[in-house]
């Protein structure tokens, strides 16, 4: 149940950010749910491999290169999901930053409301 709630929250944030950012487009909310699922799978399977291969650069940049990895994963998801469009690397970077920020706030808010 917790996984489904996290997917729905992420899908809501994806659709909301697509409406706010002119360089990001999502066809509809169902596409947002599919984006959330594919993004979760990519974060589980691809992100650790990318981190491992770019470990020296990540260490030299004190972890800031992880932002680039997140943007690259967003761009990979745009290639996999039809109905999701990001207009380049910088929009992907901004989208990933805002997505992570909003997820951390909303996930904590829903965890606190569940514990009461």
N, C-alpha and C positions, 0 to 999 in steps of 0.2 A: 504494500500500500504506500509505503514511504517513497519507493522508486517511482511509482505512477505520479504521486504528488510532485516530486522533483521534476519529472519530465513535463508535466503540465505547467509548472511555474516557469521553467526554462522556455517552453514554447510561448507563453504569454510575454515574457521579456523579449524574446526574439521578434515577435510581431510588433510589440510596442516600439522597440528600437528601430525596426524597419520603417515605422511610420514617422519617427523623429529624425532619422538620418537620411539625407537625400541620396547618399551613395549606396544605400542598402534597400533591397526590395524583396518582399515575401508575398507570394500569390494569395494565400489565405491562412487561416488558423490551422487547418489540417496539415498544410505544408510546414507550418511552424512546429507542430508535434513531430513530424518526420525529421525535421532539422535537429530538434532536440535529441532524438534517438540516435541519429547518425553522428552527431557531435559527441555524445556520450561514448559511443563505440570507438570513435577516432581517438578520444582522449584516453581510453583504456588500452587500445592496441597500438596506435601509431605514435602517440606522444612520447612514451618511454623510449622507443627506438630512436626517435629524433633527438631526444635529450642525451641519450648515450653517445650518438655519433657527434654531437656538437658540444660535448662536455668541456673540452679545452676552451672553446670560445665562451661558453657560459661562465666558466670560472674566471676568465680574464675580464669579462664584463660585469662581474659580481652578480650574475643571475639575470641581468637585463635582457640577455639574448632569449630568455624564455618568453618575453613579449613577442619577439619575432616568430618563435615557434607557434605560439597561439594564433597569430595572424595567418601563418601558413596553413594551420589546420582549418581555420575558417575558410580560406581560399580553396582548400581541398574539398570541403563540404559543399561549396558552391559548384564545384565540378561534378559532384555525385548526386545532388538533389536538384531536380528540375523545379522551377518556381522560386528559387532562391538566387539572388544576384547581389554581388558586392563589386563595387566599381574600383577595384584596385587594392594595392597593399595597404595604403594609409587608411582607407575606410575600413578594411579588415582589422587593422590594428586598433582603431578607435572603437569599432564594434566589439572586439574581444575584451577590451578594457572595461567598457560600459557593461557588457554582459557579465563579466566576473564580479564587478562591483555590485550590480543589482542582485545577482544570485546570492552573494554573501549576505546581503541585507535581508532579502526575502526568506532565504532558507533559515536564518537565525530567528526571524520573526515567527515563522511557522513552527519551529522547534519549541520556542518559548510558549506559544499558545497551546501546543499539544501537552506540555509538561504541567500545565495548570490544572 
